[in-house]
Amino acid sequence: MMQVIHRLTLEDALVILKAAEAEAERIGVKQTICVADDGAHPIALHRMTGARLTGVDIAIAKAFTAAGHQRATHLFNEPPDGPALPGNEAFGIQHMHTGKFTVFVGGFPIVHEGQVIGAVGVSGGNGEQDKAVGAAALAAFVEHVAGTTTA
């Protein structure tokens, strides 16, 4: 049986970026946002004016990790069972794919019809700020898809 594969488009990515930027502005943090496809390759990258230069590589790494490993990056380190915590089964996993894999807050898979079709990586705030911006980005994608789906 053949599988249906959904793909993010640039138009989808722009909706995600716009929502992420709006939330970052609302909470007063300068963010860098990366939207990646299901192969963990960036589709779009947006660094807000004044956002740290280091945020570019960090946002890309967060999107890479969330898309490639199909989980939110903060789940690696959430106590007590975060697999990347010392003593747990994936301790040190961030050393795989050096420079591309990260285990801190800000990477979120984008899921559509049960498939991880990409990810958004957010860098520039503290963990709660990055989560808030990521949540706004994901919510905007869900709303966008609901509004563009034809029956």
N, C-alpha and C positions, 0 to 999 in steps of 0.2 A: 504494500500500500504506500502511496506517495504521501509525503508530508507537506503541508502548507507552511511556508516560511514567510513571516512578516518582516518587513524592513523599515527602518526609520528613514525618513527623507530629510533633506535640508529644511524643508518647510516645517516639519515636525520639530526639528532641532531649534529653529528660530522661535517657535512658540515656547519651548522649554526655556531657552535663554531669556526671553522677555519676562516670563513669570519669575524666574530666579532673580533677575536683576531688580524687578519691582519689589520683591520681598527683601532683598539685601538693602535696597534704599529705604524701605519702610522701617527696618530695624537698625539702620544706620551703620552698616558695615560694607566696606569695599571688597568685593569678591571677584575671583576668577572662576568661570564656569566652563566646563568642557562637556560636550555631548559626544558620546562614542557609539558606534554601531555594534552589532552582535559579535563582530570579530575584534572588538576592543580598539578599533581605529577611530581617531577623532573625526567627527563630521563638522563640528563647529566649536570654536573656542572664543570666549569673550572675557577680556580683562577690563573691568570697570576702571575708569579714570581714577588714579591714585592707589589702585590695588598693588600689593607687593609684587615685584618681579618674580620672586620665587614661586608665587602662586601658580604660574603657568605650568611648570613641570609637575607640581603637586596635584593640580586639578586633573591633568592628563593621567597621572598615575592612579588617582582615585577612580577615574572612569574606567581605566584599563582593568583594574582589579575587580571592580563591581561587575563589569561585563564579562570578563574572562573567567572569574570564579563564581559568578552568578549569585552573589550575596552582597549585602551592604557591608562596607569596610569596617564599620564600628562593631559588627558582630564578632570579629576576630578577637577583640579585646574586652568584651563585656564580661565582668566577673559573674559567677565564679567559673563558668564553663567555656569562656572564649578560647577557642582552640589555639590561638597564638600566645596566650598567657604562659609565663614560665611554668614548666612542669606539665603542660598540656600537649596533646598530640601534634599540633602544628607550630609549636614554638620555633621561631626562626624562619617561618615561611616567607617573610618579607625579604629574605636574602635570595630567594628564587626570583628570576626575572629582575635582576639587580637594576635599580633605578626606575623600574616600571611598576612594581608591586608594592602596595602600601597597606598597612593595617590600622590606620587611624581614621577618625570620623570624617565623613564627607563624600563617600562614594556610594551610589545607590543604583541598583539595577532597574531598568525600565522593563516592565513585564506587560505583555499584551496577549490575551487569550492563552495564558499559561506558559508562554515562551518569554525568555529573556531576549529582548530584541536590541538591547543596548544598555547604556548607563549614563548617568550624569555624575560628574565629579565637581565638588565645590570646595574652594580653598580661600581662606582669608579671614575667617572669623574664629571664634572658639567653637568647641564641639556642638553646643546647643544652637549657635547661630548657623553653622554649616548644616545641621539637621533641619532647621527651619527653612532655609533656602532650598535644600534638596526636596523637602516635603512639598513646598509650593511648586517647584518644577514638575514633580511627578503628578500632582493634582491637575496642573494645567494640561499636561499630556493626556490624562484620562478624559478631561473635559473636551479637549480638542478632538480626540478620537471619537468620542460619543457624538460630537457635532458633525463629524465628517463621514461617519459610517452610513452606508446606504443599505437598505433592506432588499 
